Amino acid sequence: MEKLLYGVAYYREYMPEERLDEDIRLMKAAGINVVRIAESTWSSYERQDGDFNFSSVLTVLDRMHANQIAVIIGTPTYAIPAWLAKKHPSVMATTPQGVNKYGHRQKMDITSPIYLRYAERVIRELLTATAGHPAVIGYQVDNETKYYETCGEAVQRGFVEHLKKQFDGVLEKLNAEYGLDYWSNRIDAWEDFPPLESTINASLGAAFQRYQRGLVNDFLAWQAKLVSEYRLPGQFITHNFDFEWRTWSFGVRGEVNHFTASEALDVTGVDIYHPGQHELTGVEIAFCGDIARTTKDSNYLVLETQAQAFKNWTPYPGQLRLQAFSHIASGAAMVSYWHWHSIHNSYETYWKGLLSHDLEPNPVYDEAKDIGQTFARLSPQLTGLKKRNRVALLVSQDSLTAVDWHPYKGHQFGRHKEHQYNDTVRAYYDALYRLNIEVDILTVDDPRLSRYQLLVAPLLYAVSDSSLQRLNQYTEQGGHILYAFRSGFANEHLKARHARQPAVIREAVGASYQLFVEPHDVTLQSDQLNIPTGHDEVCDWMELLEADAGAEVWANYRHPYWRKYAAIVHNRYGAGTTTYVGCSISSEAVEAVLLQLIHETDLNVSTVTQGFPVTVKRAVNRSGKTVLFFLNYSSQPQTVTLPFTAGEELLSRQRYQQGQKLDLADWGVAIFEVEKE
């Protein structure tokens, strides 16, 4: 892309027709150069079976093109029309709770042949009408797609066929690998396969969830292939992935694999939402962006993020600007708000857009104008930024699913309603973020692992032997790995390994354990780690580690009975090292482990000593120059000592020299194009 994209979602179908020209005038004044349309309004385009009318879409395309505003068209398949559900009730997904009722979006079965037939028809009709229009720069296939718990008969038959291929048709292999003799769950005839929604076998249940994630891959690839028949050269295909929704974008999704599902796309798109006002930290912007960027090793699109949204998210002055440049600093090529105008009816009435319900300019819109004008001016320096990070965080949907089945805190039987795996991932990621150690986020099997100095692997619970052996080899060859507790415990089928834990990585870790307990009044005791006062508690899970000769014990347990056991062990293995944290600790304690690890191994992971609330992001632009972003996530002004030789601050156009002080206002931003670090 030749310029930064700054956009909004725009639904003319929700608005008075006479608003279009006024909306475009306000968009142009705000520097909006792209809009997303059409993904939410199938029923407006096909009011009855086969009765198509795309006049509202074509009008928007014509008027946007006349005003030099580009358009991304969404395929309108994630919210089906009422007549389709009435005419073909079988398109509604069967879930563990029963058959869905019509009303909410995303209640259909994405594998239903009937649904797919109607979805294909509306996609083809829409693209026939619009694909050649000069306003169109790309297509968004579907919207925040997941498998929506679909588990009907056809889905389960497909899963059984999948297992037949996986186990070469030999049920004895499946019974042995999944431990199905337990509670008489053994299966000795394929036709006797039990319903999956009621299984108590974690191996079988997790395998079904992995299969369901594959359904999303197939669905998005199917749509992308359809769109490819119509798109013109230069038009891209994307999708807006979302993340675990814990009142905002919190962690890795269990219902879609971002890494495999994005393979069918030209560019990965994401929806990123986060706390606001005094709770704004920027960590969700960075976390979601680091996943999106790494899926395809390139820039990504923020297809949705908040403008005002909820009353507790309405930004303080300066925060909208801070958020926008934080997206760019993480590698985004586009920042787009959901949505342009606040909706006046129905489910999301109070999810406010850039314009409030009065549809008039407001302070948030005024700040967006400044952002749009700055994006236009700085596009030559900020388009196509590349990251060269030396640290990678490893994530695993299989481990997330496994921990859902076997949670480490609270009730130990049955899946937890929230992904405890993500609690640990975020504890480790947030520590890296506060230390201004930038990371790429990728999977354990990614072939790019060897290019990183340090791998951080929180709760890598369910992983194949071969994957763990590759990590051992990475360490032997000079890499460094930080593992969290329960790593290496089970194989890819959730079978606990028949060895002292952590089994395959035991030798590399330099410690092992047979016992694990729930801690009560346990804290860490360490001479090596500088853990902040009040942050040394061990909670929920602790392994009673016995260190091997030669391994360094960085922390023990402060407890009358468990004090002889190690809590954190550091070990040299080949030319590299492993560090193993055998318990659940605070993110602040993780930060202390990281600092000690950097000191011990002399890792070259950061040249900026400044820490949170000033977040520092680094990239290289198309001219080969380093761009440094200083982002103040605080209501208090901050002073930074500049680490580079010389550079221009792009917002103010002032030049600075090494050692000069930079004063950042509350929620302030500074961007430097650096000649030499």
ChimeraX attribute file (.defattr): number of C-alpha atoms within 10 A of each C-alpha:
attribute: neighborCount
match mode: 1-to-1
recipient: residues
	/A:1	10
	/A:2	9
	/A:3	18
	/A:4	23
	/A:5	24
	/A:6	26
	/A:7	29
	/A:8	25
	/A:9	23
	/A:10	22
	/A:11	21
	/A:12	20
	/A:13	15
	/A:14	14
	/A:15	14
	/A:16	8
	/A:17	10
	/A:18	9
	/A:19	11
	/A:20	15
	/A:21	14
	/A:22	12
	/A:23	18
	/A:24	17
	/A:25	12
	/A:26	16
	/A:27	23
	/A:28	18
	/A:29	15
	/A:30	20
	/A:31	21
	/A:32	27
	/A:33	22
	/A:34	25
	/A:35	27
	/A:36	26
	/A:37	24
	/A:38	24
	/A:39	21
	/A:40	19
	/A:41	21
	/A:42	21
	/A:43	17
	/A:44	17
	/A:45	22
	/A:46	17
	/A:47	15
	/A:48	13
	/A:49	12
	/A:50	12
	/A:51	8
	/A:52	16
	/A:53	15
	/A:54	15
	/A:55	11
	/A:56	15
	/A:57	19
	/A:58	15
	/A:59	13
	/A:60	21
	/A:61	24
	/A:62	14
	/A:63	15
	/A:64	22
	/A:65	16
	/A:66	12
	/A:67	16
	/A:68	13
	/A:69	22
	/A:70	22
	/A:71	25
	/A:72	25
	/A:73	25
	/A:74	24
	/A:75	26
	/A:76	24
	/A:77	28
	/A:78	21
	/A:79	20
	/A:80	25
	/A:81	21
	/A:82	13
	/A:83	14
	/A:84	20
	/A:85	17
	/A:86	12
	/A:87	10
	/A:88	11
	/A:89	16
	/A:90	19
	/A:91	23
	/A:92	24
	/A:93	24
	/A:94	21
	/A:95	16
	/A:96	14
	/A:97	8
	/A:98	11
	/A:99	18
	/A:100	20
	/A:101	13
	/A:102	18
	/A:103	12
	/A:104	11
	/A:105	12
	/A:106	21
	/A:107	23
	/A:108	27
	/A:109	24
	/A:110	27
	/A:111	20
	/A:112	17
	/A:113	12
	/A:114	16
	/A:115	21
	/A:116	18
	/A:117	10
	/A:118	16
	/A:119	20
	/A:120	18
	/A:121	13
	/A:122	20
	/A:123	20
	/A:124	18
	/A:125	17
	/A:126	23
	/A:127	20
	/A:128	12
	/A:129	15
	/A:130	19
	/A:131	21
	/A:132	12
	/A:133	15
	/A:134	14
	/A:135	23
	/A:136	25
	/A:137	19
	/A:138	22
	/A:139	26
	/A:140	26
	/A:141	28
	/A:142	22
	/A:143	21
	/A:144	16
	/A:145	22
	/A:146	23
	/A:147	25
	/A:148	19
	/A:149	18
	/A:150	27
	/A:151	25
	/A:152	22
	/A:153	12
	/A:154	12
	/A:155	21
	/A:156	20
	/A:157	15
	/A:158	13
	/A:159	20
	/A:160	17
	/A:161	13
	/A:162	15
	/A:163	19
	/A:164	15
	/A:165	11
	/A:166	12
	/A:167	13
	/A:168	11
	/A:169	15
	/A:170	15
	/A:171	17
	/A:172	14
	/A:173	13
	/A:174	21
	/A:175	17
	/A:176	12
	/A:177	17
	/A:178	21
	/A:179	19
	/A:180	18
	/A:181	11
	/A:182	11
	/A:183	9
	/A:184	7
	/A:185	16
	/A:186	19
	/A:187	16
	/A:188	13
	/A:189	9
	/A:190	14
	/A:191	9
	/A:192	9
	/A:193	14
	/A:194	13
	/A:195	12
	/A:196	19
	/A:197	16
	/A:198	9
	/A:199	12
	/A:200	16
	/A:201	17
	/A:202	22
	/A:203	22
	/A:204	20
	/A:205	21
	/A:206	23
	/A:207	20
	/A:208	21
	/A:209	23
	/A:210	19
	/A:211	19
	/A:212	24
	/A:213	23
	/A:214	18
	/A:215	21
	/A:216	23
	/A:217	23
	/A:218	16
	/A:219	20
	/A:220	23
	/A:221	18
	/A:222	16
	/A:223	21
	/A:224	22
	/A:225	14
	/A:226	16
	/A:227	23
	/A:228	15
	/A:229	11
	/A:230	15
	/A:231	20
	/A:232	16
	/A:233	8
	/A:234	10
	/A:235	15
	/A:236	19
	/A:237	25
	/A:238	25
	/A:239	27
	/A:240	22
	/A:241	26
	/A:242	25
	/A:243	22
	/A:244	16
	/A:245	14
	/A:246	11
	/A:247	9
	/A:248	14
	/A:249	20
	/A:250	23
	/A:251	21
	/A:252	25
	/A:253	21
	/A:254	23
	/A:255	22
	/A:256	26
	/A:257	20
	/A:258	24
	/A:259	17
	/A:260	13
	/A:261	23
	/A:262	22
	/A:263	15
	/A:264	19
	/A:265	20
	/A:266	16
	/A:267	20
	/A:268	31
	/A:269	28
	/A:270	25
	/A:271	26
	/A:272	25
	/A:273	23
	/A:274	20
	/A:275	20
	/A:276	22
	/A:277	16
	/A:278	13
	/A:279	12
	/A:280	19
	/A:281	23
	/A:282	21
	/A:283	20
	/A:284	21
	/A:285	24
	/A:286	23
	/A:287	24
	/A:288	25
	/A:289	29
	/A:290	23
	/A:291	24
	/A:292	32
	/A:293	25
	/A:294	21
	/A:295	23
	/A:296	16
	/A:297	17
	/A:298	17
	/A:299	26
	/A:300	29
	/A:301	25
	/A:302	30
	/A:303	28
	/A:304	24
	/A:305	23
	/A:306	25
	/A:307	27
	/A:308	26
	/A:309	24
	/A:310	16
	/A:311	12
	/A:312	12
	/A:313	20
	/A:314	18
	/A:315	23
	/A:316	16
	/A:317	15
	/A:318	16
	/A:319	24
	/A:320	22
	/A:321	21
	/A:322	20
	/A:323	25
	/A:324	22
	/A:325	23
	/A:326	24
	/A:327	23
	/A:328	27
	/A:329	27
	/A:330	27
	/A:331	30
	/A:332	31
	/A:333	25
	/A:334	24
	/A:335	25
	/A:336	25
	/A:337	25
	/A:338	24
	/A:339	25
	/A:340	24
	/A:341	26
	/A:342	23
	/A:343	21
	/A:344	15
	/A:345	9
	/A:346	7
	/A:347	9
	/A:348	12
	/A:349	13
	/A:350	17
	/A:351	19
	/A:352	24
	/A:353	27
	/A:354	26
	/A:355	22
	/A:356	21
	/A:357	14
	/A:358	10
	/A:359	16
	/A:360	13
	/A:361	12
	/A:362	13
	/A:363	13
	/A:364	22
	/A:365	22
	/A:366	13
	/A:367	16
	/A:368	24
	/A:369	20
	/A:370	14
	/A:371	21
	/A:372	24
	/A:373	16
	/A:374	15
	/A:375	24
	/A:376	17
	/A:377	15
	/A:378	14
	/A:379	15
	/A:380	15
	/A:381	22
	/A:382	26
	/A:383	22
	/A:384	24
	/A:385	24
	/A:386	23
	/A:387	23
	/A:388	13
	/A:389	18
	/A:390	18
	/A:391	25
	/A:392	25
	/A:393	25
	/A:394	22
	/A:395	23
	/A:396	24
	/A:397	23
	/A:398	23
	/A:399	25
	/A:400	25
	/A:401	28
	/A:402	25
	/A:403	27
	/A:404	23
	/A:405	22
	/A:406	18
	/A:407	21
	/A:408	20
	/A:409	14
	/A:410	9
	/A:411	10
	/A:412	12
	/A:413	12
	/A:414	13
	/A:415	17
	/A:416	17
	/A:417	7
	/A:418	13
	/A:419	22
	/A:420	21
	/A:421	25
	/A:422	22
	/A:423	16
	/A:424	21
	/A:425	23
	/A:426	21
	/A:427	20
	/A:428	25
	/A:429	25
	/A:430	21
	/A:431	22
	/A:432	21
	/A:433	24
	/A:434	21
	/A:435	21
	/A:436	23
	/A:437	24
	/A:438	27
	/A:439	28
	/A:440	23
	/A:441	23
	/A:442	24
	/A:443	19
	/A:444	21
	/A:445	17
	/A:446	11
	/A:447	9
	/A:448	12
	/A:449	21
	/A:450	17
	/A:451	13
	/A:452	18
	/A:453	20
	/A:454	30
	/A:455	27
	/A:456	24
	/A:457	24
	/A:458	28
	/A:459	27
	/A:460	28
	/A:461	27
	/A:462	25
	/A:463	22
	/A:464	17
	/A:465	17
	/A:466	12
	/A:467	17
	/A:468	20
	/A:469	14
	/A:470	15
	/A:471	23
	/A:472	25
	/A:473	17
	/A:474	24
	/A:475	24
	/A:476	18
	/A:477	15
	/A:478	16
	/A:479	23
	/A:480	28
	/A:481	26
	/A:482	21
	/A:483	23
	/A:484	25
	/A:485	24
	/A:486	25
	/A:487	24
	/A:488	27
	/A:489	23
	/A:490	24
	/A:491	22
	/A:492	20
	/A:493	21
	/A:494	29
	/A:495	17
	/A:496	15
	/A:497	15
	/A:498	9
	/A:499	13
	/A:500	14
	/A:501	22
	/A:502	26
	/A:503	22
	/A:504	24
	/A:505	21
	/A:506	18
	/A:507	15
	/A:508	27
	/A:509	27
	/A:510	26
	/A:511	28
	/A:512	23
	/A:513	19
	/A:514	12
	/A:515	11
	/A:516	14
	/A:517	12
	/A:518	14
	/A:519	19
	/A:520	12
	/A:521	9
	/A:522	18
	/A:523	21
	/A:524	23
	/A:525	19
	/A:526	17
	/A:527	10
	/A:528	13
	/A:529	19
	/A:530	15
	/A:531	19
	/A:532	11
	/A:533	9
	/A:534	10
	/A:535	15
	/A:536	22
	/A:537	20
	/A:538	23
	/A:539	18
	/A:540	15
	/A:541	18
	/A:542	25
	/A:543	25
	/A:544	22
	/A:545	28
	/A:546	18
	/A:547	21
	/A:548	16
	/A:549	9
	/A:550	10
	/A:551	19
	/A:552	18
	/A:553	24
	/A:554	21
	/A:555	23
	/A:556	21
	/A:557	25
	/A:558	20
	/A:559	16
	/A:560	8
	/A:561	8
	/A:562	18
	/A:563	17
	/A:564	14
	/A:565	19
	/A:566	27
	/A:567	30
	/A:568	26
	/A:569	24
	/A:570	26
	/A:571	23
	/A:572	20
	/A:573	22
	/A:574	15
	/A:575	12
	/A:576	21
	/A:577	26
	/A:578	26
	/A:579	26
	/A:580	29
	/A:581	27
	/A:582	27
	/A:583	27
	/A:584	25
	/A:585	24
	/A:586	19
	/A:587	22
	/A:588	21
	/A:589	25
	/A:590	24
	/A:591	24
	/A:592	17
	/A:593	25
	/A:594	21
	/A:595	17
	/A:596	16
	/A:597	21
	/A:598	15
	/A:599	11
	/A:600	11
	/A:601	13
	/A:602	9
	/A:603	15
	/A:604	12
	/A:605	17
	/A:606	17
	/A:607	11
	/A:608	17
	/A:609	12
	/A:610	19
	/A:611	13
	/A:612	16
	/A:613	20
	/A:614	25
	/A:615	24
	/A:616	26
	/A:617	22
	/A:618	24
	/A:619	22
	/A:620	19
	/A:621	18
	/A:622	13
	/A:623	10
	/A:624	12
	/A:625	17
	/A:626	22
	/A:627	24
	/A:628	20
	/A:629	22
	/A:630	24
	/A:631	27
	/A:632	26
	/A:633	26
	/A:634	21
	/A:635	16
	/A:636	12
	/A:637	14
	/A:638	18
	/A:639	13
	/A:640	15
	/A:641	14
	/A:642	20
	/A:643	17
	/A:644	20
	/A:645	14
	/A:646	19
	/A:647	23
	/A:648	17
	/A:649	18
	/A:650	17
	/A:651	13
	/A:652	10
	/A:653	11
	/A:654	10
	/A:655	13
	/A:656	18
	/A:657	14
	/A:658	14
	/A:659	13
	/A:660	14
	/A:661	13
	/A:662	14
	/A:663	14
	/A:664	19
	/A:665	18
	/A:666	17
	/A:667	25
	/A:668	22
	/A:669	23
	/A:670	20
	/A:671	23
	/A:672	26
	/A:673	21
	/A:674	20
	/A:675	14
	/A:676	12
	/A:677	13
